[in-house]
Amino acid sequence: MARIIGRIGRNLSTTAKTAFLGPQILAFVPALTLGGYWYGGEGVLLFMALFVPAIMGLVGLAAPGRGASPKPGQDTATGLPPGSAVAAALDAAFCVEPATAIRTACLVLEIDEFDAFRRTYGAESADKVLAQIAERVSGALRDGDVAARIDEARLAIALAPVRRLDLEAMIQIAARIQRAVAAPVVIGGMRVFLSASVGFCLPRRAAERTGAACLDAAETALRDAQASGTGAIRAYAAQAPRKRIRRAGLAEEVAEALDAGHVRPWFQPQISTDTGDVTGMEALARWEHPERGVILPGAFLPAISASGLSQRLGEVILYQSLGALRDWDAAGAKVPTVAVNFSREELADPTLCDRVRWELDRFDLAPERLVVEILETVISRSEDDTVTRNVTQLHRLGCGIDLDDFGTGHASIASIRRFSVGRIKIDRSFVTRIDTDREQQSLLTAILDMAERLGIETLAEGVENVAEHALLAQLGCGYVQGYTIARPMPFAETQAWMRAHRQRLEERPRIAREAG
């Protein structure tokens, strides 16, 4: 009987601690704050708003068993509270703002391309990295700020109220958080660099002065940031209402977009590090949505794949890319090749080679003008003989074979030989910071040395500054592409860019290789 009574007592104690120390208690902060103001005036109001959440946090830190297992309501991977804690903290700050003139704001960040990271390194490694990132982000915040996980790789932050909080201050806070995410993480002895896109909302710009509305506006700003590319920061601004693309109807809408010609290739130049000349263009799918503007592939490719439309998308991109190559020729623009990414589903189609040959004949183009890009994850995990057969036939036809995102899929040298790879595209995670990071330089040098010994050409992706470009040329990388050269652009803008690029080459000394 005594043991039973003791067990009941311990259970009641645990329940009480969970109720008063868990993140759900934040939902009562607005009521507590108003009660304090009613009975004690502005002094008690200010105390309740600023110090009660901090006291609860300190008590939670001191509670026994911290670190043994997450408290109820906490995220198991990061230990952060749910998104409702952010909305509650914002609501509490809004309650005291009229009397105190102190302001809050909300940020939402998401790790760029985290789905690809999880597929490459596995769920366990992804969860460990996510925990590190969450810890870094929390360390970059001030006392009183509340961070929570609201999605797979998405975190939300409610800032503790302060006297001055304007656009410039928010940009600085967002940049500080990005720097925390950008520090390298170690996976299996390899250093990996990640980035994050950030959207934020100053409450006066939200549709309603509530925590939920402010959080929703910050997520809208995040989507705008992601549409601009990786590592972007955007503030929420009230605009004409936009139709949101809900996942439930996304597949049907993107299928209609394919038929209507709204999904088309944009082109990013690839240049020689020897001469600076354009050696090719990579075709990158973009959805030119009539209401939302340009949508990047990360937002719609999952729906394409889930709906069985990957082959249809490939047909559209190939057709328009070869058409662009013909039009460049007609205009006298020198674009030797166009590179098109082929999905696993396309490569498993037994009729692929015949279809590609037919399209080349339609546009009267030599097979050498088409470069077939294959993700490293495709060949490293492929046991399908049809895939091998198709790639072999495309190589025999005369098409170039590029191995995309090299370094992320653990392809063996035997696989590189088996798939007749002519060039490897070094993933941007190996290129980032090579101008300042000695370990990155050593790793990249090893990759370039291996490629040279195998007689394979190299192209570095994601080159974002002149210093990286110059060092890649000195180390012997044959080709580069990235934002320092040009962002992806619609076909209509390519000829103007090529004329300007040619003029720059004539006016500036070229980047030369280190004499060997």
C-alpha positions as CSV (number, residue, x, y, z in Angstrom):
1,M,0.0,0.0,0.0
2,A,2.8,2.4,0.9
3,R,4.5,1.7,-2.4
4,I,1.2,2.4,-4.3
5,I,0.7,5.6,-2.4
6,G,4.3,6.6,-3.2
7,R,3.9,5.8,-6.9
8,I,0.7,7.9,-7.0
9,G,2.5,10.8,-5.3
10,R,5.4,10.6,-7.8
11,N,2.9,10.5,-10.7
12,L,1.1,13.5,-9.4
13,S,4.4,15.4,-9.0
14,T,5.4,14.6,-12.5
15,T,2.1,15.7,-13.9
16,A,2.3,18.9,-12.0
17,K,5.8,19.6,-13.2
18,T,4.7,18.9,-16.8
19,A,1.8,21.2,-16.5
20,F,3.7,24.1,-15.0
21,L,7.1,23.7,-16.7
22,G,6.1,22.5,-20.2
23,P,5.8,24.8,-23.1
24,Q,2.0,24.7,-23.0
25,I,2.1,27.0,-20.0
26,L,3.0,29.8,-22.3
27,A,-0.5,29.7,-23.6
28,F,-1.6,31.2,-20.2
29,V,0.9,34.0,-20.2
30,P,-1.5,36.5,-21.9
31,A,-4.1,35.9,-19.2
32,L,-1.5,36.1,-16.4
33,T,-0.2,39.3,-17.9
34,L,-3.6,41.0,-18.1
35,G,-4.4,39.8,-14.5
36,G,-1.1,41.4,-13.3
37,Y,-2.0,44.7,-15.0
38,W,-5.5,44.6,-13.6
39,Y,-4.4,44.1,-10.0
40,G,-1.0,45.7,-9.9
41,G,-0.7,48.3,-12.7
42,E,2.0,48.9,-15.3
43,G,4.9,47.8,-13.0
44,V,3.4,44.4,-12.5
45,L,2.4,44.2,-16.2
46,L,6.0,44.8,-17.3
47,F,7.3,42.3,-14.8
48,M,4.9,39.6,-15.9
49,A,5.6,40.1,-19.6
50,L,9.4,40.1,-19.3
51,F,10.3,38.0,-16.4
52,V,7.7,35.3,-16.0
53,P,8.7,33.4,-19.2
54,A,12.3,33.7,-18.2
55,I,11.6,32.4,-14.7
56,M,9.7,29.5,-16.1
57,G,12.6,28.7,-18.5
58,L,15.1,28.8,-15.6
59,V,12.9,26.5,-13.5
60,G,12.6,24.2,-16.4
61,L,16.4,24.1,-16.8
62,A,16.8,23.3,-13.2
63,A,14.2,20.6,-13.2
64,P,15.5,17.0,-12.6
65,G,15.8,14.7,-15.6
66,R,16.6,17.4,-18.2
67,G,18.5,15.8,-21.1
68,A,17.3,12.4,-20.2
69,S,14.2,12.7,-22.5
70,P,12.2,15.5,-24.0
71,K,9.4,16.9,-21.9
72,P,5.8,16.3,-23.2
73,G,5.2,18.7,-26.1
74,Q,8.9,19.1,-26.9
75,D,10.3,18.1,-30.3
76,T,12.2,14.8,-29.9
77,A,14.9,15.8,-32.4
78,T,15.7,19.3,-31.2
79,G,14.3,19.6,-27.7
80,L,12.5,22.8,-28.8
81,P,8.8,23.5,-27.9
82,P,6.1,23.4,-30.6
83,G,5.1,26.4,-32.7
84,S,2.2,27.2,-30.4
85,A,4.9,28.5,-27.9
86,V,6.0,31.1,-30.4
87,A,2.4,32.3,-31.1
88,A,1.7,32.5,-27.3
89,A,4.9,34.5,-26.7
90,L,3.9,36.9,-29.5
91,D,0.4,37.3,-28.0
92,A,1.9,38.0,-24.6
93,A,4.1,40.7,-26.0
94,F,1.2,42.3,-27.9
95,C,-0.7,42.5,-24.6
96,V,1.9,44.7,-23.0
97,E,2.9,46.8,-26.0
98,P,0.3,49.6,-25.6
99,A,1.3,50.3,-22.1
100,T,5.1,49.8,-22.4
101,A,6.0,50.7,-26.0
102,I,8.2,47.7,-26.3
103,R,8.0,45.7,-29.5
104,T,8.4,42.1,-30.6
105,A,8.7,40.4,-34.0
106,C,8.8,36.9,-35.5
107,L,11.3,35.1,-37.7
108,V,11.0,31.8,-39.5
109,L,14.0,30.0,-41.0
110,E,14.4,26.8,-43.0
111,I,17.6,24.9,-43.8
112,D,18.1,25.0,-47.5
113,E,17.7,21.7,-49.5
114,F,17.4,19.7,-46.3
115,D,15.3,17.0,-48.0
116,A,18.2,16.3,-50.3
117,F,20.6,16.3,-47.3
118,R,18.4,13.7,-45.6
119,R,18.2,11.5,-48.7
120,T,22.0,11.6,-49.0
121,Y,23.1,11.1,-45.4
122,G,20.2,9.3,-43.9
123,A,17.5,10.1,-41.3
124,E,19.8,9.6,-38.3
125,S,22.5,12.0,-39.5
126,A,19.9,14.5,-40.5
127,D,18.3,14.5,-37.1
128,K,21.7,14.9,-35.4
129,V,22.5,17.9,-37.7
130,L,19.1,19.4,-37.0
131,A,19.7,19.1,-33.3
132,Q,23.1,20.9,-33.8
133,I,21.5,23.6,-35.8
134,A,18.7,24.1,-33.3
135,E,21.3,24.4,-30.5
136,R,23.3,27.0,-32.5
137,V,20.2,29.1,-33.3
138,S,19.2,29.1,-29.7
139,G,22.7,30.1,-28.7
140,A,22.5,33.1,-31.2
141,L,19.3,34.4,-29.5
142,R,18.9,36.6,-26.4
143,D,17.5,35.6,-23.1
144,G,13.7,35.8,-23.4
145,D,13.6,34.9,-27.1
146,V,11.5,31.8,-27.8
147,A,12.5,29.3,-30.6
148,A,10.3,26.4,-31.7
149,R,10.3,23.8,-34.5
150,I,7.3,24.0,-36.7
151,D,8.2,21.7,-39.6
152,E,10.8,19.3,-40.9
153,A,13.7,21.7,-41.1
154,R,11.9,24.9,-40.2
155,L,12.2,26.9,-37.0
156,A,10.2,29.9,-35.7
157,I,11.4,32.5,-33.3
158,A,9.5,35.1,-31.2
159,L,11.8,37.9,-30.1
160,A,11.6,39.2,-26.6
161,P,10.1,42.7,-26.6
162,V,12.5,45.6,-26.8
163,R,12.3,49.4,-27.2
164,R,13.7,49.6,-30.7
165,L,13.0,47.0,-33.4
166,D,13.1,48.1,-37.0
167,L,13.8,46.7,-40.4
168,E,17.6,47.2,-40.1
169,A,17.7,45.5,-36.7
170,M,15.7,42.5,-38.0
171,I,18.0,42.1,-41.0
172,Q,21.0,42.0,-38.6
173,I,19.3,39.4,-36.4
174,A,18.5,37.3,-39.4
175,A,22.1,37.5,-40.7
176,R,23.4,36.5,-37.2
177,I,21.1,33.4,-37.3
178,Q,22.3,32.5,-40.8
179,R,25.9,32.7,-39.7
180,A,25.2,30.3,-36.8
181,V,23.7,27.8,-39.3
182,A,26.5,28.3,-41.8
183,A,29.3,27.0,-39.5
184,P,30.4,23.5,-40.8
185,V,28.9,20.3,-39.4
186,V,30.8,17.0,-39.4
187,I,29.1,13.9,-40.8
188,G,31.1,10.7,-40.8
189,G,34.3,12.7,-40.6
190,M,33.4,15.0,-43.5
191,R,32.7,18.7,-43.1
192,V,29.4,19.8,-44.6
193,F,28.2,23.3,-45.1
194,L,24.5,24.2,-44.9
195,S,22.6,27.5,-45.3
196,A,19.3,28.8,-44.3
197,S,16.7,31.1,-45.8
198,V,14.9,33.5,-43.4
199,G,11.6,35.4,-43.5
200,F,10.5,37.8,-40.8
201,C,7.5,40.0,-40.0
202,L,7.3,43.2,-38.0
203,P,3.8,42.9,-36.4
204,R,2.6,46.3,-37.7
205,R,2.7,44.7,-41.2
206,A,0.8,41.6,-40.4
207,A,-2.9,41.3,-41.3
208,E,-3.9,41.0,-37.6
209,R,-2.1,41.8,-34.4
210,T,-2.1,38.2,-33.2
211,G,0.7,35.7,-32.7
212,A,-0.8,33.3,-35.3
213,A,-1.1,36.1,-38.0
214,C,2.5,37.3,-37.3
215,L,3.8,33.7,-37.6
216,D,1.9,33.1,-40.8
217,A,3.2,36.4,-42.3
218,A,6.8,35.4,-41.4
219,E,6.2,32.0,-43.2
220,T,5.0,33.9,-46.3
221,A,8.2,36.0,-46.2
222,L,10.2,32.8,-46.0
223,R,8.5,31.5,-49.1
224,D,9.5,34.7,-50.9
225,A,13.1,34.3,-49.7
226,Q,13.2,30.7,-50.9
227,A,11.9,31.8,-54.3
228,S,14.9,34.1,-54.6
229,G,17.4,31.3,-54.1
230,T,19.3,29.7,-51.1
231,G,20.4,31.9,-48.2
232,A,18.1,34.7,-48.9
233,I,16.4,37.0,-46.3
234,R,13.0,38.6,-46.9
235,A,10.7,40.8,-44.9
236,Y,7.0,40.4,-45.0
237,A,5.2,43.2,-46.9
238,A,1.4,43.4,-47.3
239,Q,0.6,42.8,-50.9
240,A,-2.4,42.0,-53.0
241,P,-3.7,38.6,-51.9
242,R,-2.0,35.7,-53.4
243,K,-3.4,32.3,-54.0
244,R,-1.5,29.8,-52.0
245,I,-0.6,26.5,-53.6
246,R,-1.8,23.8,-51.3
247,R,-0.2,20.4,-51.5
248,A,-3.6,18.7,-51.9
249,G,-4.1,20.4,-55.3
250,L,-0.5,21.0,-56.3
251,A,-0.3,17.9,-58.5
252,E,-3.3,18.9,-60.6
253,E,-2.1,22.5,-60.9
254,V,1.4,21.6,-62.0
255,A,0.1,19.1,-64.5
256,E,-2.0,21.9,-66.1
257,A,1.1,24.2,-65.9
258,L,3.1,21.6,-67.9
259,D,0.4,21.5,-70.6
260,A,0.0,25.3,-70.7
261,G,3.8,25.9,-71.1
262,H,4.2,27.6,-67.7
263,V,7.0,25.2,-66.7
264,R,10.0,25.9,-68.9
265,P,13.8,25.8,-68.6
266,W,15.9,28.7,-67.4
267,F,19.5,28.7,-68.3
268,Q,22.7,29.1,-66.2
269,P,26.0,29.5,-68.1
270,Q,29.0,27.3,-67.7
271,I,32.3,28.8,-68.6
272,S,35.9,27.7,-69.1
273,T,38.4,28.6,-66.4
274,D,41.1,28.8,-69.1
275,T,39.4,31.2,-71.5
276,G,36.3,32.5,-69.8
277,D,34.3,31.5,-72.8
278,V,30.8,30.1,-72.5
279,T,31.1,26.3,-73.0
280,G,27.5,25.4,-72.3
281,M,24.2,26.2,-70.6
282,E,22.5,24.1,-68.0
283,A,18.7,23.9,-68.3
284,L,17.0,24.3,-64.9
285,A,13.2,23.8,-64.6
286,R,11.2,26.9,-63.4
287,W,7.4,27.2,-62.9
288,E,6.4,30.7,-64.1
289,H,3.2,30.8,-62.0
290,P,0.7,33.5,-63.2
291,E,0.0,34.6,-59.6
292,R,3.0,33.6,-57.5
293,G,5.7,34.4,-59.9
294,V,8.7,32.1,-60.5
295,I,8.6,29.0,-58.4
296,L,11.8,27.0,-57.9
297,P,11.9,23.2,-58.5
298,G,12.2,22.3,-54.8
299,A,8.6,23.5,-54.3
300,F,7.0,21.5,-57.1
301,L,9.3,18.6,-58.1
302,P,8.0,16.4,-55.2
303,A,4.4,16.7,-56.6
304,I,5.7,16.0,-60.1
305,S,7.4,12.8,-58.9
306,A,4.5,11.7,-56.7
307,S,2.1,12.2,-59.6
308,G,4.1,10.2,-62.1
309,L,4.9,13.3,-64.2
310,S,8.7,13.1,-64.1
311,Q,8.9,11.8,-67.7
312,R,6.4,14.4,-68.9
313,L,8.5,17.2,-67.3
314,G,11.7,15.7,-68.9
315,E,10.1,15.8,-72.3
316,V,9.1,19.4,-71.9
317,I,12.5,20.5,-70.7
318,L,14.4,18.6,-73.4
319,Y,12.2,19.9,-76.2
320,Q,12.5,23.5,-75.1
321,S,16.2,23.2,-74.3
322,L,17.0,21.9,-77.8
323,G,14.8,24.6,-79.3
324,A,16.8,27.2,-77.4
325,L,20.0,25.7,-78.7
326,R,18.7,26.0,-82.3
327,D,17.6,29.6,-81.7
328,W,21.0,30.5,-80.3
329,D,22.6,29.1,-83.4
330,A,20.3,31.1,-85.6
331,A,21.2,34.3,-83.7
332,G,24.9,33.7,-84.1
333,A,25.3,33.1,-80.3
334,K,28.1,30.6,-79.4
335,V,26.6,28.1,-77.0
336,P,28.3,24.8,-77.7
337,T,26.1,22.6,-75.5
338,V,23.0,22.5,-73.4
339,A,22.9,20.3,-70.3
340,V,19.6,18.6,-69.3
341,N,19.1,16.6,-66.1
342,F,17.4,13.2,-66.6
343,S,15.5,11.7,-63.7
344,R,15.7,8.1,-62.5
345,E,12.2,7.5,-64.0
346,E,13.3,8.8,-67.4
347,L,16.5,6.7,-67.4
348,A,14.4,3.6,-66.6
349,D,12.4,4.1,-69.8
350,P,13.5,1.6,-72.4
351,T,12.5,4.0,-75.2
352,L,14.6,6.9,-73.9
353,C,17.5,6.7,-76.4
354,D,15.1,6.6,-79.4
355,R,13.2,9.5,-78.1
356,V,16.4,11.6,-77.6
357,R,17.6,10.7,-81.0
358,W,14.3,11.7,-82.5
359,E,14.3,15.1,-80.7
360,L,17.9,15.8,-81.9
361,D,16.9,15.0,-85.5
362,R,13.8,17.2,-85.2
363,F,16.0,20.2,-84.4
364,D,18.8,19.1,-86.7
365,L,21.4,19.1,-83.9
366,A,24.4,16.8,-83.5
367,P,24.2,14.6,-80.4
368,E,27.5,16.2,-79.1
369,R,25.5,19.3,-78.4
370,L,23.4,17.6,-75.7
371,V,24.9,16.9,-72.3
372,V,23.0,14.3,-70.2
373,E,23.2,15.1,-66.5
374,I,22.7,12.3,-64.1
375,L,22.6,12.7,-60.3
376,E,25.3,10.8,-58.5
377,T,22.6,9.3,-56.2
378,V,21.1,7.7,-59.3
379,I,24.1,5.8,-60.4
380,S,25.4,5.0,-56.9
381,R,22.1,3.3,-56.0
382,S,21.1,2.0,-59.4
383,E,20.7,-1.8,-59.9
384,D,18.5,-1.4,-62.9
385,D,20.1,-2.7,-66.1
386,T,17.8,-0.5,-68.2
387,V,19.4,2.6,-66.6
388,T,22.9,1.4,-67.5
389,R,21.8,0.4,-71.0
390,N,20.2,3.8,-71.6
391,V,23.2,5.8,-70.4
392,T,25.6,3.6,-72.4
393,Q,23.5,4.1,-75.6
394,L,23.3,7.9,-75.1
395,H,27.1,7.9,-74.7
396,R,27.5,5.9,-77.9
397,L,25.1,8.2,-79.7
398,G,27.5,11.0,-78.9
399,C,25.9,12.8,-76.0
400,G,28.1,14.0,-73.1
401,I,27.5,12.4,-69.7
402,D,27.8,14.6,-66.7
403,L,27.7,13.2,-63.1
404,D,25.8,15.8,-61.2
405,D,26.2,16.7,-57.5
406,F,29.4,14.7,-57.3
407,G,30.4,13.9,-53.7
408,T,26.8,13.5,-52.3
409,G,26.0,10.0,-53.5
410,H,29.1,7.9,-52.8
411,A,29.5,6.6,-56.4
412,S,32.4,4.3,-56.9
413,I,35.1,4.6,-59.5
414,A,33.7,1.4,-61.1
415,S,30.3,3.1,-61.4
416,I,31.8,6.2,-63.0
417,R,33.5,3.9,-65.6
418,R,30.3,1.8,-66.1
419,F,28.3,4.8,-66.9
420,S,30.9,6.4,-69.2
421,V,31.0,9.6,-67.3
422,G,32.9,12.3,-69.2
423,R,32.7,15.0,-66.5
424,I,31.9,15.3,-62.9
425,K,30.1,18.3,-61.5
426,I,31.5,18.9,-58.0
427,D,28.8,19.7,-55.5
428,R,28.7,23.2,-54.1
429,S,29.2,21.8,-50.6
430,F,32.8,21.1,-51.6
431,V,33.3,24.5,-53.2
432,T,31.9,26.8,-50.5
433,R,34.6,28.7,-48.7
434,I,37.6,27.1,-50.5
435,D,39.2,30.5,-50.6
436,T,39.3,30.6,-46.7
437,D,39.1,27.0,-45.5
438,R,42.2,24.9,-45.9
439,E,40.4,21.6,-45.3
440,Q,38.0,22.4,-48.1
441,Q,41.0,23.1,-50.4
442,S,42.6,19.8,-49.5
443,L,39.4,17.9,-50.2
444,L,38.8,19.6,-53.5
445,T,42.4,19.1,-54.6
446,A,42.0,15.4,-53.9
447,I,38.8,15.3,-56.1
448,L,40.5,17.2,-58.9
449,D,43.6,14.9,-58.7
450,M,41.4,11.8,-58.9
451,A,39.5,13.2,-61.9
452,E,42.7,14.0,-63.7
453,R,44.1,10.5,-63.2
454,L,40.8,9.0,-64.6
455,G,40.8,11.4,-67.6
456,I,37.5,13.0,-66.5
457,E,36.8,16.7,-66.8
458,T,35.6,18.7,-63.9
459,L,33.0,21.5,-63.4
460,A,32.5,23.2,-60.0
461,E,28.9,24.2,-59.1
462,G,27.8,27.0,-56.8
463,V,30.8,29.3,-57.3
464,E,29.6,32.4,-55.6
465,N,32.6,34.8,-55.5
466,V,35.6,35.8,-57.6
467,A,38.1,34.3,-55.0
468,E,36.5,30.9,-55.3
469,H,36.6,31.2,-59.1
470,A,40.2,32.2,-59.2
471,L,41.3,29.4,-56.8
472,L,39.4,26.8,-58.8
473,A,41.2,27.9,-61.9
474,Q,44.6,27.7,-60.2
475,L,43.8,24.2,-58.8
476,G,43.0,22.9,-62.3
477,C,39.2,22.7,-62.3
478,G,38.2,23.0,-66.0
479,Y,34.8,24.6,-65.8
480,V,32.7,26.6,-63.3
481,Q,29.1,27.8,-62.9
482,G,27.4,29.7,-60.2
483,Y,26.1,33.1,-59.1
484,T,29.4,34.9,-59.5
485,I,29.1,34.2,-63.2
486,A,25.3,34.4,-63.7
487,R,22.1,33.4,-62.0
488,P,19.7,31.2,-64.0
489,M,17.8,33.3,-66.5
490,P,14.9,32.9,-68.9
491,F,15.9,32.3,-72.6
492,A,14.9,35.9,-73.5
493,E,17.7,37.3,-71.3
494,T,20.5,34.9,-72.4
495,Q,21.6,36.7,-75.5
496,A,22.0,40.1,-73.8
497,W,24.0,38.4,-71.0
498,M,26.3,36.7,-73.5
499,R,27.0,40.0,-75.3
500,A,27.8,41.6,-72.0
501,H,30.0,38.7,-71.0
502,R,31.9,38.8,-74.2
503,Q,32.5,42.5,-73.7
504,R,33.8,41.9,-70.2
505,L,36.2,39.3,-71.5
506,E,37.6,41.8,-74.0
507,E,38.0,44.5,-71.4
508,R,39.4,42.4,-68.5
509,P,42.4,40.1,-68.1
510,R,41.3,36.5,-67.9
511,I,41.8,34.3,-64.9
512,A,44.7,32.0,-65.7
513,R,45.6,28.6,-64.3
514,E,48.6,28.2,-62.1
515,A,51.5,27.1,-64.3
516,G,52.2,23.4,-63.8
